[in-house]
Every structure is written in structure tokens, then in C-alpha cells.
Amino acid sequence: MFKLLRLLFLGAIALILIAVALANRSVVTLQLLPDEIAPYVGSNWSLPVPLFLVIFASILVGLLIGFVWEWLREYKIRSTAVKATRKAQYLEKEVDRLKTRTQGPKDEVLALLDAPSR
């Protein structure tokens, strides 16, 4: 059921992207610098591309910036989780060590009965 919903959702997104691409086929010129600044630098890099490529590239760049931003924001959470995991592992080892050290009869009377007779 969820696989079908996922396929329908991806199909809808694909149709929307195709419609956007077909509606924005006109060629635009991307320039590195504004025309007013280009003479001072000596060069102005420009590239003619279809408008839908500019739109899709902008969306992808925005997503990448958002992913990196979120990854950097969650650094503190990840480091806290790693420290908590290490502490939990240390404490589990300590509990196991204490259990093995204190194993044996828990009552003095039972300890006397379990002691080898001479």
C-alpha cells in the first residue's frame, strides 16, 4: 500500500517537474557579475542555459545548503549521543565486572555450608 502511494507521489512530482521544464524552455543568460561591475574586473563570465535548468539547479543548491546547515546544527546533538553511548557502554562493563566480582553465596551461613570441609 505504501509502496503504491510512494510511486504515485513520485509520479506526481515527475509530472510537475516535466510541466515546469516544458513551460520554461526559453534560454536565459547567466552572468557571474552585473554589467556595471564587469568592466572594472575585466571579464564577465556568462552562459546561456534554459530557464528550467536554472530553476532546478537553484532548488538542488538550496536543498544542499539546507542539508549541510542542518547537519552542522545537529553536531551538538550527535556528539552528546556519542558521549551518552560511550558512558552507557562503560557503565554496562562496570556492572558486569561488579557482578562477576561479587558472585558467590550471599549469605554467610550458606558460605559456611558451601566451604570445603577439612
Phi, psi and omega in degrees: 000311180291328178296319178295317178298319180296316179296320177296318179296314179295323176296319178296317178297318179299317179297319179296316180294322177295318178297318178296317180297317181291327181282342184236053182273351184295149184273132175239160180253120174271130179241143180288321182234156173295156182299331181288330183268335185304319180296330180286329179277328178103348181206150176223105180290132177219154183213123176278125180220156174294146184298324181296330175294322176296317180296310182294320179295322178296319178297314180296317178297318178298318177297316180297317178298319178296318179296315180295316179301314181293320179298317178293322181294325183272008180302316181297320180294316180295319180292323176295320179294320178295316179297319180294322178295315179298318180294320178296319178296318178298316181292325176296318177296320180295318178297315178299319179296317180291326178294317181290328181287326184260011179289152182132185180297139182264352181243141181294325180294316177295326178295321178293320179292325181282342182293142179295137181277151181253000000 
